[in-house]
Amino acid sequence: MIHVIAVRGLDQVKAGLTAYQAEVRQALTQEVAREGEEIMTESKRLVPVLTGALRASGHVLPVEDTPTGVRLTLAYGNSAVQYAIYVHERVELRHPVGMARFLAVPAEIAADGMAGRIAAGIRARLAA
């Protein structure tokens, strides 16, 4: 015995999946950006402060699409603050305000559970 099943509307199904994929990607981008902003906020609480220029130079770049996912860059420094890496990496220095590794520490702490928070945020955005 042979049963033949004809599927109609496959083009509509493909279009719907493509649209859903775009919604998921947008939600992913938004959630990754949110995580980055939270890390930067915590980092600015830890950054050493003498003049405030280093703290003010902290920024989160827009999320970039890559072939395998997304990439987010958090950074300190600009043309007026070229010493950010020095202050960040010199763990032997003692600062009256703040600490070395002021970006790495909150990023490492945030990494624990980040995938779950991003997934939950994506689900919430898609359900809205």
Secondary structure as the mmCIF struct_conf table of DSSP 4:
data_model
#
loop_
_struct_conf.conf_type_id
_struct_conf.id
_struct_conf.beg_label_comp_id
_struct_conf.beg_label_asym_id
_struct_conf.beg_label_seq_id
_struct_conf.end_label_comp_id
_struct_conf.end_label_asym_id
_struct_conf.end_label_seq_id
HELX_RH_AL_P HELX_RH_AL_P1 LEU A 10 LEU A 46
BEND BEND1 VAL A 47 VAL A 47
BEND BEND2 LEU A 50 GLY A 52
HELX_RH_AL_P HELX_RH_AL_P2 ALA A 53 ALA A 56
TURN_TY1_P TURN_TY1_P1 SER A 57 SER A 57
STRN STRN1 HIS A 59 VAL A 60
HELX_LH_PP_P HELX_LH_PP_P1 LEU A 61 VAL A 63
STRN STRN2 GLU A 64 THR A 66
TURN_TY1_P TURN_TY1_P2 PRO A 67 THR A 68
STRN STRN3 GLY A 69 ARG A 71
STRN STRN4 LEU A 74 ALA A 75
BEND BEND3 SER A 79 ALA A 80
TURN_TY1_P TURN_TY1_P3 GLN A 82 TYR A 83
HELX_RH_AL_P HELX_RH_AL_P3 ALA A 84 GLU A 89
TURN_TY1_P TURN_TY1_P4 VAL A 91 GLU A 92
BEND BEND4 PRO A 96 GLY A 98
BEND BEND5 ALA A 100 ARG A 101
TURN_TY1_P TURN_TY1_P5 PHE A 102 LEU A 103
HELX_RH_AL_P HELX_RH_AL_P4 ALA A 104 ALA A 111
TURN_TY1_P TURN_TY1_P6 ASP A 112 GLY A 113
HELX_RH_AL_P HELX_RH_AL_P5 MET A 114 ALA A 127
#
